[in-house]
Amino acid sequence: MPTPISSRQPAKISWTGGQKSKPTPLNSEWRCTRCDKLLGVCRDGRMHLRFARGHEYFVGFPVQATCRGCGTLNQAQSPAR
């Protein structure tokens, strides 16, 4: 049985300093601060999240998501400028 992660701390992301990938003019990628896995794409001022089996969501800001790869809690406060 895997050991539960008991010390999950939110990983704050700022669009100016925390983003590792370069944004495209229209779509900005939101990536995990620990493992760099793609969490979502900012489109038209909202975050586009896509999950397995065709589940897709467009959500407003602020956004919080747990990385499916490493379990880090990530936050995005506002759309990329």
C-alpha positions in Angstrom: 0.0 0.0 0.0 1.5 3.4 -1.0 2.4 5.8 1.7 0.0 8.8 1.7 1.4 12.3 1.1 0.6 14.1 4.3 2.6 17.3 3.7 0.9 18.7 0.6 1.6 22.4 0.4 0.1 24.6 -2.3 2.7 25.5 -4.9 2.1 29.1 -5.9 2.7 30.1 -9.5 3.1 33.5 -10.9 2.6 34.0 -14.6 5.6 36.3 -14.7 8.2 34.3 -12.9 7.0 30.8 -12.3 6.2 29.7 -15.8 8.9 27.6 -17.3 7.5 27.4 -20.9 7.2 30.3 -23.2 3.6 31.3 -23.8 2.3 31.4 -27.3 0.5 34.7 -28.3 -3.0 33.3 -27.9 -2.6 30.3 -25.6 -0.5 30.1 -22.5 0.4 26.8 -20.9 0.0 26.2 -17.1 2.5 23.6 -15.9 3.2 22.0 -12.6 5.9 23.8 -10.6 7.5 20.5 -9.5 7.4 18.1 -12.5 6.5 20.5 -15.4 3.5 18.4 -16.4 0.9 20.3 -18.4 -2.1 21.2 -16.2 -4.1 23.5 -18.4 -4.1 26.1 -21.2 -5.3 29.7 -20.7 -7.7 30.6 -23.5 -9.7 33.8 -23.7 -9.2 34.7 -20.1 -10.3 31.3 -18.8 -8.3 28.1 -18.0 -9.0 25.0 -20.2 -8.5 21.8 -18.2 -8.7 18.4 -19.9 -8.9 15.0 -18.2 -9.1 11.4 -19.3 -12.2 10.0 -21.1 -13.1 13.3 -22.7 -13.7 15.4 -19.6 -13.0 19.0 -20.3 -13.6 22.2 -18.3 -13.3 25.9 -18.8 -12.9 27.6 -15.4 -12.4 31.1 -14.2 -9.5 32.4 -12.0 -8.1 31.8 -9.5 -7.5 28.1 -10.4 -6.1 25.3 -8.2 -5.3 21.9 -9.4 -3.4 18.9 -8.1 -0.9 17.5 -10.5 -1.8 14.0 -11.7 1.9 13.2 -12.0 3.4 14.2 -8.7 0.5 15.3 -6.5 1.7 18.9 -6.0 -1.1 21.4 -5.5 -0.7 24.3 -8.0 -2.4 27.7 -8.2 -2.8 30.3 -10.9 -4.2 33.6 -9.8 -4.9 35.3 -13.1 -4.6 34.9 -16.9 -1.2 35.4 -18.6 -0.7 38.9 -20.0 
